[in-house]
Each structure stands twice: as C-alpha cells, then as structure tokens.
Amino acid sequence: MAEEQGTQGRTTRSRIAHLYRRAGFGARPEELDAAAARGYRVTVDHLLDADATDPGVATMADPTFSKVFGDFMTVRRHRRHEASQMMLWWINRMIAATNPLPEKLTLFWHDHFATSLQKVGSPELMFRQNQLFRTMGAGRFEPLAQAVAKDAAMMVWLDSNSNKRESPNENFARELFELFTLGAGNYSEADVKAAARAFTGWRVSPRTQQFAFAPRLHDGDAKVLFGETGSFGGDDVVRLVTGRPECARFVTAQLWSHFARPVTPDDPLVAELTDAFTPELDVRALLRAMFLHPEFDSASTRTGLVKQPIEYVAGALRALGRRAEGVDLLRALRQLDQEPFVPPSVGGWPANGYWISTASSLGRMRFAEAVARDADLTPVASVSRRARPEAVAHLLSVDGWGATTTRALEKVADEPRSLLTLALVAPEYVLA
C-alpha cells in the first residue's frame, strides 16, 4: 500500500514524527512504526483519548510526602529531597508514558499557570497542582480555571491569605486577567480592584492545606466588573472572565504558540481555531483542530519552536530507552536553566530564542555527552559507517539531516558515541 501523503507532500511517518514531537516528547522508532501503520488521524484520536489507561505509567508509584519536625536545616533538607524525588517522578512519567500528550499538556498548564516551589515551599502542594493539571487539563477551560483559583499552591504563590475585606490583595486578580485568561489591554484597573474584592476571604486552611472560605473576611458588597454589577464572589469572577471572547482568543493563542509556533491573539489563524474552542472552551476539541489543521504541518510551524530543556531531556531519554537518573539529571536541568516545579516567575519560562544561547548550547552538549556515554548504540554501530547518520536519525525519529549537519556527522561516523552526541545537539534535533 502506498504511504499516505500529507497536505505538504510529506509522508505519514514524517507527519506523525512531528506530531509526537509537539504533542509529546518524540516517538521511539517502534512507536513511530506502529503509529504510521495506523495513520495520522487515528494517531491524533489515540493521543487525545484521555480515558485510556496508560500502561507505561500505570505501575509507577506516586511520590510520597511526610511531615518532619526539627530545626530549619533539617526541614529544608527533607523538603529538598521530596522535591528532587517529585521532579524525577515527573520526568520518568514523560519518558515512560505510552501516550505522552497528558504529560505534555500538564507541562503546558504548569507553564501557563506558573507556580514555583521556591515560594510555595511544600512539594506536596505542588504535586497536588500537578495532578490537577493532569486530570483536568484536556477538559473545559472554565472548570480548570475555577480549580486553579482554589488550588492551595496557587493561593500561596499569589498571596490569597492576605486578601481581606479591609485590605484587598490584587495579585491573583491581576495575574488571572493578564497571564491566565485575557492578556494585557483587555481589562481595566477598576476590573482588577473589583475582582480582588470578590476574592477576599479565600484562604488556605492551615489544618487541611486545602481551600477554605472565611465569610468574615469577604467583601460581599456590590461590585462592577466588566460592566456588570453584582455582589460577586471569586467563582463569579472566573465565570465572567472565562466567558469573555478575549479569553477564548488568548487561550487559543497560548496553546497554538506552545504546540505549533508563536502567534498573537489577533492572528487570523487564532480566529479560525477559536471556532473549535467555543462555546464550551473545550481544550480537547481545540487540540484536535490544531493537530489536524494544515498549518500544523507547515514548514514555518516545523521550524517555529526550540525544545525547552525539559522537553529536550525527556525526549532524548525516551528515544534511548533510558530513565531519569538522580542527581546527574537534576544537575543537568539546573545547568540548562529549567527545572520542573521551579519556573522563574508567574510569567513562566522564556521560549524559543532564549534556549539557543551559548550557555544553553554548552549545557546541551554536556548532557548529550553524558547520555551517549551509557546509551545502547547497537542500532547505530551494527550498520555500515556510511549508513550511521541515517541510523541515528531513525533512532531519534528525525526526518533527516541538512547538508551541514550531514557533513559534521560523517566526520565522526567511526565513533557511534560521538555521532550520537553530535546528533543530539544538531539543529534538526534541537528544533521542536
């Protein structure tokens, strides 16, 4: 049977390899073979099937958390240990998942609703938030936003406990509008102040470390928000803001920018995709429309993103059949300037050009050398010297190498480990 061709004249295998890089962390050769046999649309449906039990992670134990009492340094060391175990747990889920999309989507929401362990302090609260993104991330956006607003890690991060009737704290209201739902320029300062009043009385219970409401601290008076008047509470704010057309365009642009290529909310493509997102704000429906859109496979999209370090590390280990390895991996992520659960600010991590600096390139080279040192290179070493660049491309599910990369790889083809190291830092692999 002739292989199906995509809208850009590419083979099914090439299109699915690109899909797995964007909707996951890259496909292993055997995964790509099986997916190509199923076809592109069926593979999209498979990735979006959130109800399927994933055998790759079904037996993985969740990280555990416990309270430790003692001096400051003892507690701090304990939390660092729990945080390290949690980071490794998540990277291993990215590597082991048969369906990587839930993990990739969880990473997107972690970046979108950025919350950091540095201020939250509690690994357990960060883990709960991570599970929230995993279980609700592909559903409707409003329930997700409602849950995030009441998430303990987010409430600690944006100071909900200090939001009281007599002195409203605007932190969460402002970030909800600017970074999470609308984008700058689509709300007024009066809207921020009204929303902050609506969220007064929302607390983190010191006993349960869960959301709690303190009526005596809540401002129940009338407020004017987006031109509407009412005795609004926090739930009403989330309902109103997610119901605005600017929200649908903003979230659509954010998702396309993460999974395809950077766009702004006023891009005509965003308007087209928003039709699939509204009126239910169904994330799964939007992702399906994105992955099936002709622009998703265009040349500008294929070269439009640079792998973030977490994606890069998880993808390399996944391709090579490796698992996350303790302190060495965490050190590598620190050197690459991206650790899970530790975004630098409420704005999340930088993207694209930030990750092609000299420092980032050096960090990738060090990681590639370390991974290649212990990798099973039988699929590369067992073929002729001339065939090895193509064999390493197959191992990494890369369509092929450009002329410059090919010449560089041919020079080290006698040394499979050097060949793999160079391939892992080649532009064709670093571009997402």
N, C-alpha and C positions, 0 to 999 in steps of 0.2 A: 504494500500500500504506500502510495506517495505521501510524504510528510506534509502535514497541513502548513500553509503559509500564512503569516500574519499580515496585517494591513501595511506594514513597512517592508514586506517581502522577506521577513525573517522566518526561520523555521520555528516550529512549535517548541523544540528543545531550547532554542535561544530565548524565545519569549518567556518560557517558564523559568529559565535560569534567572532572568531579570526579575520576574515576579517574586521568586524566592529570595532574591537579594533585598528587595524592597519590603515585601510582606513578612519577611523573616530575617535570617542571618546568613542566607546562602544555602544551597542544597548540596547534600553529599551526592557523589556520582550515581549511586544506586537509587536515591530518592528522585533524582532528575530523570533517570531512565524510566522509572515507574510512572512519574507524572507525565512525561512526554507520551507514553503509551495511552494514558487516559485522555489527554487533550487539554487545551488551555482552559476552556470554560469549565470543564469538570474539575480541574485543579483549583480554580477560583472558588467554586462551590465548596470543595473539600476544605480549603483554608478557612472559609467563613462559617463552617459548621461548628459553632461553639458548643453544641450539645454532645459532641462525640467525646468519649473518654480517651484521653491521650495515653497510650501505653508507654510512651517514652518517659513520662514523668509520674505515672500512676503509683509507682512504688517508692518514689522519693519522699523521704520524711521531711516535714516542715521543720524549720529551725525552732529551737526551744528557748524559753526565756525564764529567768528566775530572779527573785529579789536577793540582793546581797547587802548585808549591813556591815558597816565598818567605817574606816576613815575615808577621806575623799579619794586618795590614790587607789585604794582597794576597789571602791565602787567604779572608779574611772576605768581601771584595767578590766574589770568584769564586763563593763558595757562595750569597751573596745573589742573584747573577744567575741561577744554576742554579735556585734556589728559586723565583724570580719566573717563570721560563720554565715550570717544572713546574706552578705554580698556574694560569697562563694555559692551559696544555695541558689541564688537567682541566676548567676552566670551559668551554673550547671543546668538549670531549667532551660535556658536559652539554647544550650548545646544539645540537650537530650530530647527535647520536645519533638515528637513526630509531626505535630502541627505547630510551627513556631509563631504563627500570627498572634495568638493571645499574649505571648511574651513580648513581641514587638509592639503590640498595641499598648500593653502595660507600660513599656518603656516610653512610648509617646505621651501617655497621660501623666507619667511621673515627671516628664519634662514640661508638659503644659501646665499642670497644677503643681509647679515645682515647690517641694518642701524638703528641707535638709535636716539630716541627723545632727548637724553641728549645733543647731539651736533647739530642735525638738528634744534631743538628749536621749530619748528612750527608743532603743531598737524595736521593742515590741510595738510601739505606736506606729513606727514606720512600716513594720511588717503588715499590720492591720490595713494601713492605707494601700500598700502594695496589693493585697488580696482584694480590696475594694475595686481597684482599677482592673484587676484580672477578671473578676466576676461580673462587673457592670459595664466594662469599657466598650463592649460591642453593642450595647442596648441603646435605649433612648437617652439623649443628652440631658434632658431636664432632671430625671431621677438621679443620674450620675452627679450632676452639679448640686442637687439637694443633698446627696450623701456626702460629697466632698465638703460642703459648707458645715456639716455636723461632724466631720471627721476630726478626731482628737489631735492628730499630728498637725493638720492644717490650722486648727484653732490655737494650738500652742505657737505655731510658726508665725501666725499673723495676729497674735495678742488678743484673742477673743475674751480672755478672762479679765482684761482691763477695760472692756467695753460696757460702760454703765450709764444709766439714765442721766446722772448728773455730769458725766464727762465722757461722751461717746468717743470711741476709738475708731478711726476711719480706715485702718489698714486693710482689713478684709474687704470692706465695701469697695474701696478704690481698686484693689487688685482683681476683685471679681469682675468689675467693669472693664478695666484696661487690658488685663492679661488673660482672663479666663473666658470672657463672653462677647465683648463688644469691640474692643480696640480703642485706641486713643481717638478723641474727637467725636465720639458717638454718645456722650453723656455730659452732664454739666456738674459743676461743683455742688450745686444745690441737690442734684440727684445723689451724689456721694454722701452728703451730710444727712439726707433723709434716709438713705439705706443704712448708714451707720446707726442711726437711732432705731431703725427696725430690728437690727441685730443685737441691740442691748439686752442683757440678761442671758445670753448664750454663754455657757460655761463648759469647762471640762471638770467632771466630778473628781475630786481628789481620791475618793474611795474606789470608784469603778474605772477611772480613766476613760470614761465614755461621755458623750454629750449629755448635758443637763440644762434645764431651763430654770432661771431664778426670776419669778414674776416681779418681785420687789425691786429688781434692778432694771426692769424693762420699761421703755418709754412707750406707753400704749396710746399716746395722743395721736391726733390726725397728722398725716404727712402727705406731701405732694411729691410723687415720684413719676418721672416720665409723663408729666401732665395729668396723672390720675391722683385722686385724693382718697385717702382711707387710713384706717388705723392699722397700717401694715406691720406685719412681723417679718422675720427673716425668710420664712418659707414663701411669703408673698413676693419678696424682692426677687428671689431666684426664679419664681414662676414668671414674673413680669419681664425680667431681663432676658430669660431664655426664649420668651415669646416674641421678642422684637426681631424684625427682619435682619438687622445688623448682626445679630448673634449667629444666625444661620450662615451668613456670608463669611463671618470671621472664623467660625469653627471649620467650615469647609476649606477655607484658605489655609488654615493651620494644618489640617490633615493632608491636603494635597502637597503642601510645602514639605512635610515630613516624609511622605511616602513616594513622592514623584519629583517635583522640583519647586523652587521658591516662587510663590505668586503673592499678590496682594489681594485684599477682598474685592477690589474693583476690577479685577481681571475678568474679561468676558467668559473665560473657561469656568471661573468660580460661579458665575450666574447660572451657567448651564448645569453644573454639578449640584448646585443648591436645590434644583428641582427634585433631585433624587433624595435629598436630605429632609426636605419639608413635606408635609406639615408636622410629622411626628418627631423630627430630629433624630431619625433612626441611623445610628452610626454604621451598622452592618449594611444597610441599603446604600449608604454613601460610599463605603469601601468597595462594594460590588460595582457601583457605577464608575468609580475611579479605576479599578483594575481592568475593566472592560472598555474603558474609553480609549480611542485610537491614540490620543496624546500620551497615554501612559507608556506606550512603547516607542515614542518618537525619539529621534537622535538627541534632541535637546533635553528630554527627560532622562535618557540613559546616562548622560554625562552631567546631569544637573546637580548631583549631590556628592559630597565626600563622606565616606564612612566615619561616623563618630567612633571614638576609641572603644566603647563598649561593644558596638556592632562589629568593629574590626576584630577585636579579641575573640568574641563569641563565635564569629564566623570562621576564623582560622582554626580554632579548636574543634569546631563542629566538622569542618571539612576533613580534618586529620584524625577524627575519631578520638580526640583527647578529652579529658575532663579538667575542670579548673583545679589548679594546684596551689593551694595555700598562699603562703606569704609571697612567693615569687610572683604570682598572678596579681595580687593586690598591689605589690610594689610597681609592677608594670603599669597598672591602671593609674596609679598615682603619678608615675612619670609621664604618662600620656595625658594627664590632667583631666581625667573623667572617672570618678568612682561612683557606682550606683549608690543611691540614697544620700549623695552629697552634692547636689547642684550648687553652683556658686552664688545664686541669688534667686529671688522669687521669679525672675525672668527666665530661669532655666539655663541651659548650656548654650554657648555660641554654636554656630553651624558653619559648615562648608569651608570658606577660606581660612577660618581660624585654625582648622585642623591640618593645614598644609604648610605650617611654619617650619623653620629649621629645627626647632625643639621637638615638634611632633614627628617630623621625619626621622630624627635620631631615635626617638622613643619607639617608633615602629620597627626600625632596624634592629634595635636591641631585642625587642620581643620576638621578631621573626627569627633571629639567630638562636634564641633560646628554644623556641618551638621546634625549629628544624633539627636541632641537636638530637632530640629524642624521638623524632617522628618516624613512623614506619614508611619508608620510601620505596618499598618493593614495587609498587606500580610504576614508579619512575625509573628505578635502577634496572628493572628487568627488560627494558626496551633498549633499542639502539641509541647511541649518542645523538643521532640526528633527530630521532623521534621524541626525545625527552622534553623539549619545550612544549610540545603539544600534549604530552602525557601529564605534565604538571598543570597545564591549563585545564585538562579534563578533571584532575584531582580537585582543583579549586573551583570548578564549574564556571570558568571564564570562557567566553566565546572564542577568544584567540588573542594574540599579541600583535601590537603595532610593529612597524619596521624597526623602530629604535629599540624597543624592548626585546624584540626577537634577536637582534644583533648582540645585545648585552647578555641574554640568556645563553646564546650559542657559545659564548666565550667561556662559560662556566659549566657547560653540559657534562664535562667529565666528572664533576663533583655534584652529585644529586642534592646534597645538603645546601651547598652554596646556591644551586639552582633554585631550590625551594625558597631560600631566604630572599633572593633577589625577586622572585615572582611575588612574594607576599608584600613587597614594598613597591611593586610596579604600579604605574598609574591605572592600568586596566583592572587591577585588583582593589586599589585604594578607593577609586571612584565607586560609589554605591550602586 
